Structure formats: C-alpha cells, structure tokens
Amino acid sequence: MLKKLREHMRALEKYGSENVDEGARHMFRELLVGDKLNRAGYRLEFSPNIEGKTPDWYDEGSHLIIEVFTCERGGVSELEKRVAQSIEEKVTKYQKIIGTHSVSFVVAVHGDFVACLDFEDCEYLIADHHLFDRFPALSGVIYFSENGCKSVTGADGSTRRKQLYSYRFIANPSAERAIDLSESLQGP
C-alpha cells in the first residue's frame, strides 16, 4: 500500500497536473471502502496475490473479495455504459478465483460528484445491463459517494474539515454466494 502511495506521489510531483493524481484518487477510494468494512469487523487485506491476481481487498475469513471502481468524469463512452462495462470486466477477471475459492464478490462504485452518477443511476445501470442476471458470481454492488463535510476540532484545538461519505449496498438476488453488507456500511 505504501509503495503504491509513494508511486502516486512521485508522479504528482513530477508532472503536477490535476489529471496525474487519478491513481491517487482511485487508491484513496479503495482505502475508504476497506477502512469502512474493517471498522465493521471485517479483516480485509489490501491487494493480496491470489493465483496471480491482486484484488483490491480480500477477507479470507469471511470469503469476500472487493474490487473498487471510481467513476471519473469524461471518458469516451456514455457514463452508465462505462460503469457497467467496468463491473463486467471485474467479475470476468475474477470469475475463476470466485468459483475456486467459493468467495462472495462485490464491486464498490464511487460516484464522483463531477461525473454525476448517483445511487439511482447505479441501480438503473445494474438493471438496464442485467448485470445481476448475467453475472451470478457478482454478489452485489456497494455505491458510495461524498455526502458533505463537517468541522472537526483536534486535540490541539485546531479545526479542520472532514469529508463525509455515504455507503449503500445493492444485493444480487440471483447471487451464487449471497452476502448482505448493508448493516456493515451503516453509520459514520
């Protein structure tokens, strides 16, 4: 994890443009999901090597793999199509591991506010592209996004702003390995 963070920081220092920090933004979103679920009792390991592949998160004890996707602004195709295609690619990439290890597989989608993908859009694209019907190996989708910020006072009396996030889980009713992360994603 530290190696990846350092690589992103060096790239940002070298090139110094807004677009170069895309990797850092994606990694930050990966960390948000892992932190949220680990605080709820999971023991997610970051980027382990499983049969030559490195999912974003893996909890061996609960048999759970999570891949995170940040929906960025721009792109060459329609936003919903891009998100659906990314989910399809992630499921396909891990299909063999999902079956071999009997794990629940979840894709977390960050709806970047600039890209204008909200929870309802995420539900719509899952239904419109028949992702749950076509991919029973997909146990569900976590949708998460910024939902405000608050002032936080530190021990030294200084005040800073803290970004707040909301998380919602969409379970696949046709999942081969069902899981419900709804309760684990509640609260701050």
C-alpha positions as CSV (number, residue, x, y, z in Angstrom):
1,M,0.0,0.0,0.0
2,L,2.8,2.4,0.9
3,K,4.6,1.6,-2.3
4,K,1.6,2.5,-4.4
5,L,1.0,5.7,-2.4
6,R,4.7,6.7,-3.0
7,E,4.4,6.0,-6.7
8,H,1.3,8.2,-7.0
9,M,3.0,11.0,-5.0
10,R,6.2,10.9,-7.2
11,A,4.0,11.1,-10.4
12,L,2.1,14.1,-9.0
13,E,5.4,15.8,-8.0
14,K,6.9,15.1,-11.4
15,Y,4.0,16.1,-13.6
16,G,2.0,18.3,-11.3
17,S,-1.3,18.3,-13.2
18,E,-4.8,17.5,-11.9
19,N,-5.1,14.5,-14.2
20,V,-2.0,12.8,-12.9
21,D,-3.4,12.3,-9.5
22,E,-6.1,10.0,-10.9
23,G,-4.3,7.0,-9.5
24,A,-4.1,8.6,-6.1
25,R,-7.8,9.4,-6.2
26,H,-8.6,5.8,-7.1
27,M,-6.4,4.4,-4.3
28,F,-7.9,6.8,-1.8
29,R,-11.4,5.5,-2.7
30,E,-10.1,1.9,-2.3
31,L,-8.9,2.8,1.2
32,L,-12.3,4.3,2.1
33,V,-14.1,1.0,1.4
34,G,-11.6,-1.1,3.2
35,D,-11.5,1.1,6.2
36,K,-15.3,1.3,6.4
37,L,-15.7,-2.5,6.4
38,N,-12.7,-3.2,8.6
39,R,-14.2,-0.9,11.2
40,A,-17.3,-3.1,11.0
41,G,-15.3,-6.2,11.9
42,Y,-14.0,-7.4,8.6
43,R,-10.3,-8.3,8.2
44,L,-9.7,-7.1,4.6
45,E,-6.2,-7.4,3.3
46,F,-5.1,-4.8,0.7
47,S,-4.1,-6.1,-2.7
48,P,-3.1,-9.7,-1.9
49,N,-1.8,-12.0,-4.6
50,I,-4.4,-14.7,-5.3
51,E,-3.5,-17.0,-8.2
52,G,-1.5,-14.2,-9.8
53,K,-4.3,-11.6,-9.5
54,T,-4.4,-8.8,-6.9
55,P,-8.0,-7.8,-5.9
56,D,-8.3,-4.5,-4.1
57,W,-9.5,-6.2,-0.9
58,Y,-9.7,-9.8,0.3
59,D,-11.0,-11.2,3.6
60,E,-10.1,-14.9,3.8
61,G,-12.1,-15.5,6.9
62,S,-15.4,-14.2,5.5
63,H,-14.6,-15.4,2.0
64,L,-15.0,-11.9,0.5
65,I,-13.3,-10.1,-2.4
66,I,-14.0,-6.5,-3.1
67,E,-12.9,-4.5,-6.2
68,V,-13.4,-0.7,-6.2
69,F,-14.2,1.4,-9.3
70,T,-14.1,5.2,-9.3
71,C,-16.4,6.6,-11.9
72,E,-14.4,9.6,-13.4
73,R,-15.7,12.5,-15.4
74,G,-15.0,12.5,-19.1
75,G,-14.3,9.3,-21.0
76,V,-15.1,8.2,-24.5
77,S,-18.3,6.4,-23.9
78,E,-21.6,7.1,-22.0
79,L,-21.1,7.0,-18.2
80,E,-23.6,4.3,-17.3
81,K,-22.2,2.1,-20.1
82,R,-18.6,2.6,-18.8
83,V,-19.6,1.7,-15.3
84,A,-21.5,-1.4,-16.4
85,Q,-18.6,-2.5,-18.6
86,S,-16.1,-2.0,-15.7
87,I,-18.2,-4.1,-13.4
88,E,-18.5,-6.8,-16.1
89,E,-14.7,-6.8,-16.6
90,K,-14.0,-7.1,-12.9
91,V,-16.4,-10.1,-12.5
92,T,-14.9,-11.8,-15.6
93,K,-11.4,-11.1,-14.4
94,Y,-12.0,-12.9,-11.0
95,Q,-14.5,-15.5,-12.2
96,K,-12.2,-18.4,-11.8
97,I,-11.0,-17.3,-8.3
98,I,-14.6,-16.7,-7.2
99,G,-15.5,-20.3,-8.1
100,T,-12.3,-22.0,-6.9
101,H,-12.3,-20.2,-3.5
102,S,-16.1,-20.0,-3.0
103,V,-16.0,-16.3,-2.3
104,S,-18.5,-13.6,-2.4
105,F,-17.5,-11.0,-5.0
106,V,-18.5,-7.3,-4.6
107,V,-17.8,-4.3,-6.7
108,A,-17.7,-0.9,-5.0
109,V,-18.6,2.0,-7.2
110,H,-17.6,5.5,-6.2
111,G,-20.0,8.0,-7.8
112,D,-17.7,11.0,-8.2
113,F,-19.9,14.1,-7.9
114,V,-18.4,15.7,-11.0
115,A,-19.3,12.6,-13.0
116,C,-22.9,12.9,-11.8
117,L,-23.5,9.2,-11.1
118,D,-25.8,8.8,-8.1
119,F,-27.3,5.8,-6.3
120,E,-30.4,5.6,-8.5
121,D,-28.2,5.8,-11.6
122,C,-26.2,2.9,-10.2
123,E,-29.4,0.8,-9.6
124,Y,-30.6,1.7,-13.1
125,L,-27.5,0.6,-14.9
126,I,-27.4,-2.7,-13.0
127,A,-30.9,-3.4,-14.1
128,D,-30.6,-2.0,-17.6
129,H,-27.5,-4.1,-18.3
130,H,-28.9,-7.1,-16.5
131,L,-25.7,-7.4,-14.5
132,F,-27.1,-9.5,-11.7
133,D,-28.9,-11.9,-14.0
134,R,-25.9,-12.2,-16.3
135,F,-23.3,-12.5,-13.5
136,P,-24.5,-14.6,-10.6
137,A,-20.8,-14.6,-9.4
138,L,-21.4,-10.9,-8.6
139,S,-22.8,-10.9,-5.0
140,G,-23.6,-7.2,-5.0
141,V,-22.5,-3.6,-5.5
142,I,-21.6,-1.0,-3.0
143,Y,-22.4,2.5,-4.1
144,F,-20.5,5.2,-2.1
145,S,-20.1,8.9,-2.6
146,E,-19.3,12.2,-0.8
147,N,-22.3,13.5,1.1
148,G,-20.9,16.6,2.8
149,C,-18.3,17.6,5.3
150,K,-18.0,18.7,8.9
151,S,-15.7,20.7,11.1
152,V,-13.5,18.6,13.4
153,T,-11.6,20.0,16.3
154,G,-8.2,18.4,17.0
155,A,-6.6,17.7,20.4
156,D,-4.6,20.8,20.0
157,G,-7.7,22.9,19.4
158,S,-7.2,23.4,15.7
159,T,-10.1,23.0,13.4
160,R,-10.1,21.1,10.1
161,R,-12.8,20.0,7.6
162,K,-13.5,16.3,7.2
163,Q,-15.2,14.8,4.2
164,L,-18.2,12.6,4.9
165,Y,-19.3,9.6,2.8
166,S,-22.4,7.5,2.5
167,Y,-22.4,3.8,1.5
168,R,-25.3,1.7,0.2
169,F,-25.4,-1.9,-0.7
170,I,-27.3,-3.4,-3.6
171,A,-27.5,-7.2,-3.2
172,N,-27.8,-9.5,-6.1
173,P,-30.9,-11.6,-5.6
174,S,-29.5,-14.2,-8.1
175,A,-26.1,-14.4,-6.5
176,E,-24.4,-17.8,-6.2
177,R,-22.8,-16.6,-3.0
178,A,-25.1,-14.2,-1.3
179,I,-23.9,-11.6,1.2
180,D,-25.5,-8.5,2.7
181,L,-23.2,-5.7,3.7
182,S,-26.0,-3.2,4.4
183,E,-25.5,-3.2,8.2
184,S,-21.7,-3.1,8.0
185,L,-21.9,0.0,5.8
186,Q,-24.2,2.0,8.2
187,G,-23.0,4.8,10.4
188,P,-20.1,7.2,10.3
